[in-house]
């Protein structure tokens, strides 16, 4: 099994990762040894986790989530799945009548 996970850092930022052993990887993050990013933003908490059969699926999902906006990540974390398509379509779209306005 493989996992994609999102950690919430003490500064409010999110860290997205994947692993074959979620418990072992979380132990690394919680002790400050998981990554330089999370180690500098302790403490961290697990905000989200998805399980996959294959590592390549988890890796692809990690990369997908890493490309998402903060709002879209927060919708995923809160299981507000209905909001995800709306956040996908509105991200970066500009009002053609007013180019300074993001829709």
N, C-alpha and C positions, 0 to 999 in steps of 0.2 A: 504494500500500500504506500501511497505517497500523499502528502498533504500540502495545501497552500494555506498560508496563515497571514493574518494581519495583526501586528502588535501596535498598541497605542503607547507612545512614549511620554515621558513626564512633561515634555515641552508641548504636547498636543499633536505632534506629528505622527505619521503612520509609517510603519516599516512592513513591506510585503516580502515574504519569502516562501520557499518550498523545502520540503525535507522528506526523507523516508521514515524518520523516527521523530514524531512530533514531541513526545515527552523528553527525549534526550536533547533535542534542539531548543526547546523552551528552557530546560535547565541551563543550557549554555547562555541563552539570552538573559535569564533572570539573575545569573551570577555575574553578568557584565562581560562574558567571554564570547557572546554570540556573534557580534560584529562591532566594528569601530563605531558605526552609526548608533546602534542601540546602547553600546557601552557608554557613550557620552551623553545619553539621554535617559538615564536610569531614574526611577524604576520604570519598567515596561510591564504591560498587561496584555494578555491575549484578548483580542477583540473579535476575531473571526477565524474560522477554520473550515476547510472543505477537504474531503477525502477523495482520492482518485485511485483507480486500479493501477495505472501506469505512471511512471515518473515523467515521461514526455508530456502527458496530459496536464500534470500539475505544473510543469515548467511553463507550458504555453499559457495556462491560466494566470500564473504569476506575472508573466510579461504583459498580459492583457490588463490586469488590475493595476500594474505599475503605470500604465499609460492613462489611467482614469483620473478625473478631477477629484478633489477632496470631497465634494458633494456626492459624487457617484460612489466613492468608497464608503462614505457614511450611510448611504442608502443600502448598500450591500450589508454592512455591519448590522444595521438595524432591521434587516430582513424586509425592507420596503422595496420588494422586487418590482412592483408596479411603477415605481418612480424611475427605474433604471433606463427604460427606453426614452423617456422624456429628457433625462439628463444627457443621453447620448445625442439626441437631435439638437438640443439647444447649445451644446458646448461649442463655443467659438463662432456660432452663426451670428451674422451682423444684420441689422435692419438696413435694407438697401436704401431707404429714404433718409436714414440717419446713421451713417457708418460708425459713429462713436458709440452707438448703443448696441450692446450684446443682447440678443434675444434669449 
